[in-house]
Amino acid sequence: MSDTEQYLLDAADRCVRLARVGRELAANLESLSDDLMAKAVELDTVRDKKKAGRN
């Protein structure tokens, strides 16, 4: 196998690995975003309940 062929195979393997890592990272970020949104809603609800109790 020539150096060029080996280089292309190695580059293709790196691309596949990076794509997989990218998909995993995107999924993790989406999950984190969902958790943060849920916490924001929870805090907003608590604040609204406290505010309603003062009136």
Secondary structure as UniProt FT lines:
FT   HELIX           3..54
//
